[in-house]
């Protein structure tokens, strides 16, 4: 008996000690750990793509020694095995300095890291193509061999296979080229590019604001290439300084400030056979933007979307190569602005197409004949379609992601092209949260990249009905997971709803401190973005910095104000020619709610945001100083006259029309600053120019108003770099600890 008794005591002691160890000795989360490897959220594949045929998946993965230097890998779906295809070090031990054009392009794509960062499959799945060190490389899967296709001092960018993979195309020094893979011969499509003239390239606002990263498109049968001709000479030449730690570079940048001239752009069709280009003369369409270009499957017809300068009209045009004529298929209009989309799909019969429209107030899908006549609406209701994902034309099944269940969740749905009820599609995904979907070309499989507030990103493979086949990255938070040592103290957000002054629903999320005590009074950090085209309150895995601040004793609160995305046009439209007003009003609604809570200290509420969030932080501090006691504004817009045409005019109209720009600037309100303010900016920012902050610095200094600043030499808008991120977020955390933290 004593023996068994002692064993029981010993077992209990082990359990108690284990629990005590987890609760008391759980590792403390630090800023350094947030930006160190392995990532706390766990490792998941990057740039996953189906190989043609659906037997393999390719992806990029960093090495343990250099997590941000990527190699190319292959996953065999049937064998469930992973294989390294091409290591970056196999090609070159070190990397060349990127060209200015490539640096800018990667910034627009929000690409960071090194090694192999982009790649594509051949049509038969027997080769892969990727740029590296400014040249073009070709990997043959059967021979497991890498061939360097170009070797020049210039950078080759926007590298593509032609649709049947007979050719490889790219842009070099503002001209378009292609290589015939059979003969190895290189052909120049254009030769006149240089200075302000660019061929086959997307201009600044196309890349940054329209998300059009290319300026050329192969015909499906490879008989022609559609390409842009861009003349930047009308765009104002801005002289700005990029300040680095050891030098200052004077940059001459063509920057289209709001209200100024844009590029002159044309669209042409280059015939491979006769090497001739027919230009469509887009200057006849008046001032506007070439938004999208897409071929019809027959290769005889080319579509393009032309957006008016005020962005209140979007016309889908169809060009006939044979007759060299073009006609209007449809035109969308709005009394505020039109959001661009990538949901144009031409059916294989070359007689029908699918189109997305917000004409009902919410983005939905419509079926048209190719003569421009509407057949039927394919989805409907007071909810948004996110994206058209795939169409199985053999069964007439349409797959799309949407917010039907909740604006805070994205799910995969299916319906039929001949469905009688557009309002009731079948939901395929079931787990609460955010699902990002990628189908294979045959619509037999799809990848689901999923996360929720309780689950960091997972990647799984499914059949078209949703049946789970295999995990690509289950990323379960077990004892070996990088998050495991910190899980004991991890805090998950609570979600709720408030009402804006016009009665619309505002969603928020709140993360409380780990040792939350309802009897105490806590400081609050309002973590904001607030700008159009974005959404921060979703049922997805959260920010590491939010978690850190919660564990430092702050309540962290985020609210999506009117103007935010995925809620329909009525929710977006209040900011039209009125930016900075309804957004701040809604954030004040959030703060009023916070101050009604017994555990919130109303005298210790701060606000932080970057980019548009920086703009919001400034306006909150200037327009509502009685609510916000401290603020951090990162890379903020301060005067919309200093921002670009496409983004700014979409929401604000032209600078000369009324007082919208003056009223939406931060400068008229800066005299009201009462609390503590910190502003930071990258000193080589070519998006929100450093001038935005320096102008505000000058006004605050002239007014003898106290504030703090931190500027980052050589950094662009994203302010990348591990040590820089550690410095930045440590500074922000320390600022809020000193101003509104525990007293």
Secondary structure by P-SEA (a helix, b strand, c coil): caaaaaaaaaaaaaaaaaaaaaacccccccccccccccccccccccccccccccccccbbbbccccccbbbbbbbbcccccccccccccccccccccccaaaaaaaaaacccccccccccccccccccccccccbbbbbbccccccccccccccccccccccccccbbbbbcccccccccccccbbbbcccccccccccccccccccccccccccccccccccbbbbbbbbcccccbbbbbbccccbbbbbbcccccccccccbbbbbbbbccccbbbbcccccccccccccccccccccbbbbbbbcccccbbbbbbbbccccbbbbcbbbbbccbbbbbccccccccccccccccccccccbbbbbccccccccccccccccccccccccccccbbbbccccccccbbbbbbbbcccccccccccccccccbbbbbbcccccbbbbbcccccccbbbbbbcccccccccccccccccccccccccccbbbbbbbccccccbbbbbbbbbbcccccccbbbbbbbcccccccccccccccccaaaaaaaaaccbbbbbbcccccccccccccccccccaaaaaaaaaaaaaaaaacccccccbbbbbbccaaaaaaaaaaacccccccccccccccccccccccccccccccccccccccccccccccccccccbbbbbbccccccccaaaaaaaaaaaaaaccccccccccccccccccaaaaaaaaaaaaaaaaaccccc
